[in-house]
Amino acid sequence: MQLKINNVAKIREADIDIDGITVIAGENNTGKSTIGKLIFAIFNSMSNMEEKIQQEKNNEIDQIISLLLQNYAVQSGLSPVEYRRRYELPLRRRFSEQVIKKVQNGNVRDIRKTIAELLNAYPNFFKDLDITFEFVEECSEKLESILNVSDRKIMVEVITRWFNQVFENQLSPLSEEAVTSKLELIIKEQSLKFTFEEDTCVEWDSNINLIHQAFYIDNPFVVDYMSSGYIRAIMKTTDSHLIKNLRREEEDIFDSAFNTVLVKDKLSEVYDMLKNIVGGEIIESPDREYYLNSNQYARPINIKNLSTGLKSFALIKKLLENGSLKEKDVLVLDEPEIHLHPEWQLAYAELIVLLQKKFDLTIVITTHSPYFLDAIDVFSAKHEVSDKVNYYLAENDGKVSYLKNVTDHIDAIYKKLSDPMQELENIRSTLR
């Protein structure tokens, strides 16, 4: 898999191989995190696109029906409170579900007839509302306007929203005005291309069907919000996506039970490592709080009380246990060493290598740590996957940055990361 970038955020140009493990190192503000965010946005905007399009249509249909019924309720003299109590939940939802079902089944050639039939199907619900011919006409016109919007236009809007949510509406370069941004993802000689202007997707072209998810992890504290009380609206898109997958719904968990058993058998070595480090299993209480259940302690520990390092490992463990992280998925780890002391940096590095080898994951890592970099290098050799590891150095050139493939001479990264220590040694020598 290959990612080509042109004029995106801080990055002027980059051509990156992202098969196996890709390590990106460099100084601050050189565009390292941009790579992971782009991968996350590409995979999660394009995966299950047909389902996303249908959901957008369903949401719009539901909203139109809700507003129309509320307007007619007001015209009929009902108060908003009375309307909500008697109609908003029992009526609007059922009516919307029936309309959506008809649309999905392709029964929309005569939308007016469909709306009228549905109204006649629920006469008792509508008896206090002044539902007239005008309602049928207005509802039909609005629904027709939705159905006449091409799927391609909806796809462009979905793509734009995903990228803007991930990049906070700053995908375009800040250093230049009116610059076209381009992305291309190449998989087995097939490509997915995006063109953006002023943070808006203006064109895309693809002969790839992406079926895998990408997970972006830069904040182990996200496990603190696994309980149902988290405030999703104020969270980053990457964190909200993680929480959704950490807290998979019960029916999803049962659906994935067979696959999860196979995964656990296949990843026994990984689970042994996680068990030794985390020291137990993550359980959910009746009040939907999460705990670490371990024989080392008299009672389970609330996951919020775990050390930051343990949270990093617990997060990966939970994604594996509930079947969210699947074979051939993409895992982006943004500076994972920040919350780990050197010993656990080594353990985490080996965990990453084992996950890639056993699970065939595509893993992208950004790092500032020479310890972590060295650990990836050593453990990839130990587990015989060195040929699946690529190293890139991100560097600034004025206001923009470039990425250079240094796989054959990673000493360039060590030098960049060790220069500050050498400067410190130079200062130390003047004090003697």
KAZI-V534355 format. One record per residue. PSI is psi in degrees with one decimal (NA if undefined). D_FIRST is the distance of its C-alpha to the first C-alpha in whole Angstrom. Layout:
# KAZI-V534355
psi/d_first
PSI/D_FIRST
PSI/D_FIRST
This chain:
# KAZI-V534355
psi/d_first
140.1/0
138.3/4
123.1/7
131.7/10
136.3/13
116.9/17
58.6/20
119.1/19
-122.6/22
-17.1/22
122.0/19
-47.5/20
139.4/17
146.9/14
105.6/11
130.2/9
125.6/6
40.6/5
142.6/5
-123.6/9
126.8/11
120.3/11
125.8/15
119.4/16
161.6/20
178.4/22
172.1/25
150.9/26
39.0/25
10.9/23
12.7/20
-48.3/18
-25.1/19
-37.8/17
-50.5/14
-39.8/14
-37.3/16
-44.6/14
-44.4/11
-47.1/14
-40.3/16
-52.9/13
-43.4/12
-16.8/16
-32.9/18
-20.7/16
140.7/16
45.5/19
-37.8/20
-39.9/23
-39.5/25
-42.7/24
-45.7/26
-38.0/29
-38.9/29
-43.4/30
-44.5/32
-43.8/34
-40.2/34
-40.9/36
-46.4/38
-42.0/40
-41.7/40
-47.3/42
-40.3/44
-46.3/45
-40.2/46
-46.3/48
-38.2/50
-41.6/51
-43.2/52
-28.7/54
-42.0/55
-42.7/57
-27.9/59
0.7/60
8.2/61
142.7/59
156.3/58
-38.2/54
-45.6/55
-38.8/57
-49.0/54
-40.1/51
-41.3/54
-23.7/54
-40.2/52
-46.5/48
-57.0/47
-34.3/49
-56.6/49
-44.0/46
-44.3/44
-42.7/45
-45.7/46
-42.7/42
-39.7/41
-42.1/43
-46.8/42
-41.3/38
-42.3/39
-42.7/40
-44.9/38
-32.2/35
-0.8/37
12.5/38
63.6/41
15.0/42
-35.5/43
83.0/46
-31.8/45
-41.6/49
-38.9/50
-46.9/47
-43.9/48
-42.4/52
-38.9/52
-36.8/50
-41.5/52
-22.0/55
-18.5/53
58.9/54
-35.6/57
-32.8/58
-34.9/56
1.4/56
-27.7/60
-2.6/60
145.9/58
65.1/59
116.8/56
-177.5/57
-35.2/56
-36.5/55
-46.8/53
-44.1/51
-47.7/51
-44.9/49
-43.1/47
-43.2/46
-43.2/45
-39.9/43
-38.9/41
-37.2/41
-34.4/40
-48.0/37
-20.3/36
-9.3/36
128.3/33
149.0/30
-34.3/27
-39.9/25
-38.3/27
-39.9/27
-42.9/23
-40.7/23
-40.9/25
-44.7/23
-46.7/20
-45.3/23
-45.7/24
-48.9/21
-40.2/20
-34.7/24
-40.8/24
-38.1/22
10.2/23
43.3/26
31.0/27
52.3/25
-37.9/22
152.2/24
135.4/25
-16.7/28
-11.5/29
150.9/29
146.3/31
47.0/30
135.6/26
129.9/23
137.4/20
141.8/17
145.9/13
125.9/11
124.9/7
124.1/6
116.0/5
50.4/7
7.4/9
152.4/10
156.4/10
118.7/11
140.0/14
142.6/16
128.8/19
141.8/22
124.7/25
50.0/27
14.9/25
131.4/25
118.8/22
-15.2/24
145.5/22
154.3/18
132.8/17
141.6/15
25.7/14
136.0/12
101.9/14
123.7/12
-3.4/14
152.8/13
159.5/15
134.6/14
132.1/17
116.8/18
114.4/21
4.4/23
92.3/26
-18.6/28
-7.8/31
-25.0/29
-20.2/30
-19.7/34
21.6/33
-25.5/32
165.7/36
-8.2/37
8.4/38
151.7/35
95.0/36
-32.2/32
-27.6/33
7.3/33
156.7/30
152.5/27
-39.1/24
-38.7/22
-42.2/25
-40.5/26
-41.1/23
-47.5/24
-42.2/27
-39.4/27
-26.4/25
-34.0/27
57.5/30
141.8/29
154.5/32
-42.7/34
-33.6/33
-39.3/29
-41.8/30
-39.0/32
-33.7/30
6.2/27
-44.8/30
-45.9/29
-36.5/25
-38.7/26
-44.3/29
-40.1/26
-45.1/24
-38.8/27
-41.9/28
-32.2/24
33.8/24
-37.6/28
-39.0/27
-43.1/25
-37.3/28
-42.7/30
-46.7/29
-38.3/29
-40.5/32
-37.3/34
-51.8/32
-33.8/33
24.8/36
-166.2/36
154.2/35
123.8/34
158.2/37
131.2/38
166.1/41
-28.6/43
16.1/43
31.6/39
157.3/39
141.0/37
155.8/38
115.7/37
112.9/40
143.0/40
-13.1/43
-16.3/44
154.6/45
-28.5/48
159.6/46
149.6/43
128.2/41
133.1/40
-25.1/36
-19.9/37
2.9/39
155.8/37
158.8/36
-38.8/33
-44.9/31
-35.4/32
-37.0/30
-44.3/27
-38.2/27
-35.5/29
-49.5/26
-43.1/24
-43.5/26
-41.2/27
-36.0/24
-43.9/23
-37.9/27
7.4/27
11.8/24
-45.9/22
110.7/19
167.3/18
134.9/16
8.4/12
173.5/13
131.6/11
119.6/14
123.3/15
107.8/18
108.1/20
58.5/22
-19.8/23
-14.8/26
-39.1/28
11.8/30
137.3/30
164.7/32
-38.9/31
-43.4/32
-21.0/30
-41.9/27
-44.6/27
-40.7/27
-39.0/24
-42.6/22
-37.7/23
-44.3/22
-45.7/19
-43.3/18
-40.4/20
-42.8/18
-44.0/15
-45.8/17
-27.6/19
-4.3/16
41.2/13
153.5/12
119.5/9
127.3/12
127.1/12
132.5/16
143.7/18
152.4/21
-6.8/24
121.5/26
-30.1/26
-47.1/27
-41.6/24
-47.2/22
-37.7/24
-41.8/24
-42.3/20
-46.8/21
-48.0/24
-28.6/23
-33.0/19
-43.1/22
-42.1/24
12.3/22
46.4/20
20.5/17
-29.8/17
-8.8/14
15.2/12
129.2/13
143.5/12
135.5/15
144.0/15
122.6/19
128.1/19
148.9/23
145.9/25
91.3/27
-126.2/29
-4.5/28
168.7/25
157.6/22
156.7/19
132.8/16
131.8/17
117.1/15
27.6/18
-36.1/16
-5.3/19
69.4/22
-3.9/21
-22.9/25
-35.5/24
-44.7/23
-40.0/26
-44.0/28
-40.7/27
-25.6/27
-11.9/31
-42.9/32
-36.9/34
-36.3/36
-38.5/37
-38.6/38
-40.5/40
-37.5/41
-40.8/43
-41.0/45
-39.4/46
-28.6/47
-15.1/49
-7.7/51
NA/52
